[in-house]
Amino acid sequence: MPEFPIVDTHVHLTNLNRIRYTNLQDEAPTLHKSVGLATFQNHAQSIDIDSFLFMEIVCDFDNRSDEAQWATELAREDPRLKGIIACALMENGSEVTVELEAYKQNPLIKGVRRLLQTEAIDFCVQPSFLKGLRCLPAFDYSFDICVYHQHLSHVVEMVRACPNVHFILDHIGKPKIKDQLFEPWKADIRSLAELSNVHCKISGMVTEADHDTWNRDDLRPYFDHVIECFSFDRVIFGGDWFISTLATTYAEWVATVDWAVSGCSTSELKKLYCDNARDFYGLNSPDNKDLQSSTL
């Protein structure tokens, strides 16, 4: 395990009493349940977590500001919750600025995500979507990219079209690890890494493998390729909890990542586990004690 506190940039929590998750109910009914802060704290208790980010989890679009507000309330319960990645409808083009301006009133919101994996592969390069993305730098927001591997060639096009936007690829682009698929994923990752405005999140890999029979060797070539392409300067750790519970425990995922990077320098490990996350998401401020009145 890491010999220093880590930053987890990808924690999902749900509250069915306040927020609707129709997509989750339809696509992954076993995950359609309330999963709160106490459950996460229990599952992650063996890991020294310095801070973590709340990641939106595809709630119904008309609930997206409610989700961000609930996450803000959770930060008052656990000061380690240092940031929120909220849902924003980038396809609204320049009109998304109304939503971003509202989010900007909440200093906990560090970036946005619009789930793309369930959309057409060219959804992310539609003119209105690109126009929305180009609004992000004015708000100092990054964009988390969540796609399946078949979307990646268009993701490269999207990132190239928005050179001033800071992107991060979630779950290494979701290659089909269960089938040991490498191409065209490997080539697309290489092309994406050539663009300096994108990082890669080492997360969500076990759920792309066989949930019941995966082993670390199944993941090794994917770890190696991502780190080779992005280097330790542009990779960031993510737990993807509680989605990850489909295939592993929180501690086992951290141990698996630690195994994959064994032998690397302390400096490299700190980049992966904490330093890059703090820089990319701006986690060094604000202090959560100043957030008691944050609302949306």
N, C-alpha and C positions, 0 to 999 in steps of 0.2 A: 504493500500500500504506500501511497505518497507519504513522505516524511515531513509534510507541511500541509497547512489547511488548503483546501481546494475551492474553486468557484464552479458551481454547476449552472450552466447557462440554459438549461432546458428541463424545467419541472412543470408537469401538468397537474392541475387540481380542478375538481368539479364540484358544483353545488346544484343539484337537481331541484332544490326548493326555490331557488331564485332565478335559475338560468336554464333555458331549453337547449338541448343538444340533439336535434333531429338527425343530423348527419351521423353522429356517433351511434345513435340508437339503430340506424339503418345499416351502417357499415360494420360496426363492431359491437353488437348488443351485449357481449360479456363485459365490455368496458363502460357501458351506459349505467353509471352509478355515481353516487356522491363519494368523492375521495378528498378528504380534507387535510388540513395542515398537520394535525396530530398523527394521522396515518403516515404521512411522509416522514415526519420526525422519527417515528418508530422504526420505519424501514431503513432509514439512513443513519441510525444512531451510532453505528460502528465506524462511520466515516467522519473525519474532521472537516466539516464544511464551514468555510469562512463566510460565504455568501452564495445566494442562488437567485435565479431569475424565474419568474412566472411566465410560462409560455401559453398563449391562447390555444384553445383546443376546439376550434371549429364549432363554437356555439352558433345558434341561429343568428343571422346577421343583425336582426333588430334587438338582440341582446348584447351586442359586442361592447357597448359602453358600460353596461351593467356588469359584465365580466371584469372589465378593467377596474371598476369601482370596488367590486368585491375583493379583487387581488390587493388593492390599496389598503383595504381594511385588514387583510391578513398580515400585511407588513407591520402593522401596529402590534400584532401578536408575536411576531418573530422578526426581530430586527435584522436577521440575516437575509431576508427577502429584500434585495437591494434594487430590483428592477422588474419591469413588466414589458413583455413584448405583446402588444395589443393587435387585434384584428383591424385592418383598414381596407376599404374597398378601392383598390388602386384603379380598377376599371372605370371608375367615375371620372377619370381624367383630372383636369384642374379643379373640379368641384371637390375633390378629396381634401383640398386645403381647409374646408370648413371643419371636417372631421379632425384633421391634424391640429388645427388651432385649438380645438376643444381639448385634445389630448395633451397639448403643450402646457395646459394649466396644471397638469399633474407631473411634478418632477420625477416621479418614479418611472414613468413611461420612457423607455430608452430606445425603442424601435418598434417596427410593425411587421406583421406577417399577413399575407393573404394566401391561404392554402391553395396550391396549384395542382396537386397530385390528382385531384378528381376532375380537373378541367381538361379540355382539348389540349393537345400538345403545343399548339401555337397560340394559346390564350394569352401567354405572357408577352407576346410580341405584337399584340394588337395595338394600333396607334393610341387608343385611349388609355390602355394599361401603361404604356411607356410614358405617356404624358403625366399620368399619376405618379409614377416612380420618380420622374424628374422634379417633382415638387418636394421630395424628401430632404434634400440637402439644406433647404431654407429653414427646416425645423430641426436640423442636426439629428435626423432619424436614419437608422439603418433598415435594411430589408432582409428578413429571413426567408430563404427559398426552400420550400418543401415540395419536392417533386419525386416522381418515380424516374428510374434511369432512362426510360424512353423519351422523357421530356428534355434531356440534357442538351441536345444539340440546339434546341430553341432557347434554353437558358443561356447558353454561350452567346447567342445572338442578342438576347435581352441585356445581359451584363455589358456587352460591347457597345450597345446603343445608349447606355447610361453611365458614362465614365466618371461622373461626379457623385454617383450613388455608391454607398458602402453596402456590399452584399455579403451574406454568409450562407453557404449551402448546408442545409440541415441533413443529418444522417448520411453523409457522404454521397448523396444523390440516389439513395435506395437501390443499389444494384441487387439483382436476384441471387443473393448468396446461396440460397437453398439449392439452386441449380448450378452453382459455381459459374455464373455468367460473368465474363470479363469484358468482352467486346460487344458493342462499341463503348461500354462504360469507361474503360481505361483511356481510350482516345479522347472521349469527351471531357474527362477529368483533366487530362493533360492540357487540352485546349482552354478549359476554364481557368486553370491555374496560371496560364500565361497572362491573364488579365489581372493587373495589380490591385483592383478595387474589390476583390472577392476573397473571403476566407472560407475555410471548410470546417464544419463542426463534426468532430469524431463522436458520433452518437447513433442510436437507433440501428445498429448493425445486427444485433442478435435477433431482432424481430423480422429481419429480412432473411435470416437463416432458418433452418428447420427448428421450430420452437421446442421440439422434444428431444432431438438427437444432435444438435449442434455441438461443436467443440471448438476450442481456440484455434486449432490449425485451419479450420474452415475460414476463419476471419483473417488469418495472417497476411495473405497476399493483398487484401483490401487495405488493411492498415498500412502496409509497406508502400503501396502505390500512392496513397493519399499523402503520406508524409514525404515521400520522394518528390512529388509534384509541387506541393504547397510549402514544404519545409516547415520547421518548427516555428517559423516566424508568422505563419498564417493558418495554424490549426488550433482548434479550441475544443475543450472537453464539454460534453453534454451527457446527462444521465438518461434523458427521455423517460423518466419515471412519470406516471405509472403505466404508460403504454409498454414499457420494457418488462413489466411483470408477466406479460404473455410468455416470455422465454427465459427470464433470469431474475435474480434478486439484485437489489441496488449494490450491495457489497461485491457480488460476483462480477458485475459489470465493471466496477472500478478496478477490481483485481485483474480482470481480463485486459483492460487498457494498460494497466501497469505492467503486465506480462509482455504485451506487445512492444513496449518502449523500454524494456529492461536493458541496461547497459548504456542508456543515453545519459548525457550530463545533467547535473542538477539545474543548470540554466535552461536547457531544453525542456526538461520536465516542468519547470515553473512557467515557461511560456505556454505549454499545452494546458496545464491545469489551472492557471490563475492569471498570469500577467497579460496574456493576449486578450483574455476575456475582459479584464478591467479596462484595457486600452480601447478595445473595439466598442464596447457598450457604455463606456464612460461611467464605470461603477465607483470611481473614487469620490463622487459627489452625486446627489446631495446626502447629507446626514439624515437618516430616517427620523431622528427626533424632531426634525423640522416639518414632518409630513402629516402631523396629526389632523390638519384641517383640509388636506387634499381631497377634492371631490371632482367629479366630472359633470 
